[in-house]
């Protein structure tokens, strides 16, 4: 990939890509307010309801929480729980924990090297990130924030779901989805350029 190929603010014109930063960009540290704004954009953007809708459909199909029942009312219960899960994780991962630990919540594209090198780099960003001062640091925002969001979910799920195994599964799913998202963001400029010949 041309190192100057930029990230776009949206993927396919729909999916938010607010945290991705092009390789060549040199940016100042984010303030706590900016981190809050990013978390809010990711949570309340018009496309922020797509993933919860998909997860709600899957959860209802597999009867993940029998207490929610089926039908339109059941789907509504699955949906709002999935959306609150996503929103609480966004604020924990992108705002609350990083504001305390002074972490940069942006994803900095590697933008060079082979497929496996770039994939490994993208996956590693789930546990390694930049501090506000520009040095590498443990990604407390992702690891601790995702765990905190999984724990908070026990406040609004039925008692049968409030188990250590379920909480750990949600934690792993949160981190896994974010890691997969980093991989997609890493290669999005290449995909965008190859398919649409866009650099904007």
Secondary structure, DSSP 8 states (H G I E B T S, - for coil): --TT----SEETTTEE-TTEE-TT-------HHHHHHHHHHHHHSTTHHHHHHHHHHHHHHTTSSGGG-SHHHHHHHHHHHHHHHHHHHHHIIIIIHHHHHTEE--EE----S-HHHHHHHHHHTTTEEEETTS-EEE-HHHHHHHHHHHHHGGGTS-GGG-SHHHHHHHHHHHHHHHHHHHHHHHHHHHHHHHHH----
